Amino acid sequence: MPNAPFKKPGKKKSFYFRARKKFCPFCTDRSESIDYKETGRLRRFVSDKGKILPRRATGVCAKHQRALAAAIKRARAVALLAFVNR
């Protein structure tokens, strides 16, 4: 077959990889609570453009993601967090 693509001998590349399971930081340490006044902790869950990061990126469970989004929105309204980072 003259038109067949040339394949290099060696290892096959696997396109599937097993990602490490992300654990919710609020569930693992039960003493932690989500408070809108703790801007240092909330900034970890906000992107450099000011958007709230999704669950798949942070590993937060659904229950705490809802509370986290409400706390970030509340902190923005009270001017503790910026709406847009420049």
C-alpha positions in Angstrom: 0.0 0.0 0.0 1.9 3.1 -1.1 -0.6 5.6 0.3 -0.7 4.0 3.8 0.5 6.3 6.6 4.0 5.6 8.0 3.8 4.2 11.5 6.8 4.2 13.9 7.5 1.0 15.8 7.4 1.2 19.5 4.9 1.8 22.3 1.3 2.6 21.6 0.1 5.8 23.1 -2.9 5.5 25.3 -5.5 8.2 24.9 -7.2 7.4 28.1 -5.7 8.1 31.5 -7.1 7.6 34.9 -7.5 10.9 36.6 -7.0 11.1 40.4 -10.3 11.4 42.3 -10.7 14.9 43.7 -12.1 15.2 47.2 -14.2 18.0 48.5 -12.0 20.1 50.8 -15.1 21.0 52.8 -16.3 17.4 53.3 -12.9 16.1 54.3 -12.3 18.6 57.0 -15.7 19.0 58.7 -14.6 22.0 60.8 -14.2 24.2 57.7 -17.2 26.3 57.0 -17.9 28.5 53.9 -18.0 32.1 55.0 -18.3 35.1 52.7 -15.8 37.1 54.9 -12.9 34.7 54.2 -11.8 36.1 50.9 -8.5 34.2 50.9 -10.3 30.9 50.8 -12.9 32.1 48.3 -10.2 33.3 45.9 -9.0 29.7 45.4 -12.4 28.9 43.8 -12.4 32.0 41.4 -10.6 32.1 38.1 -8.1 34.8 37.2 -10.9 36.5 35.2 -13.2 36.5 38.2 -15.4 33.6 37.2 -16.5 30.9 39.7 -14.6 27.7 38.9 -16.7 24.6 38.1 -16.9 21.5 40.2 -14.9 19.4 37.8 -12.0 21.8 38.2 -12.0 22.2 42.0 -13.4 18.9 43.2 -16.0 20.4 45.4 -19.2 18.4 46.0 -22.6 19.7 44.7 -23.8 20.7 48.2 -20.7 22.8 48.9 -20.5 24.2 45.4 -23.9 25.8 45.8 -22.9 27.2 49.2 -19.6 28.4 47.7 -21.3 30.1 44.8 -23.7 31.9 47.2 -20.7 33.0 49.4 -18.8 34.3 46.4 -21.8 36.2 45.2 -22.4 37.7 48.6 -18.7 38.7 49.0 -18.9 40.4 45.6 -22.1 42.3 46.6 -20.4 43.6 49.8 -17.3 44.5 47.8 -15.0 42.0 49.5 -14.3 40.3 46.1 -14.0 42.0 42.8 -16.5 41.1 40.0 -13.7 41.1 37.4 -10.0 40.8 38.1 -7.8 42.9 35.9 
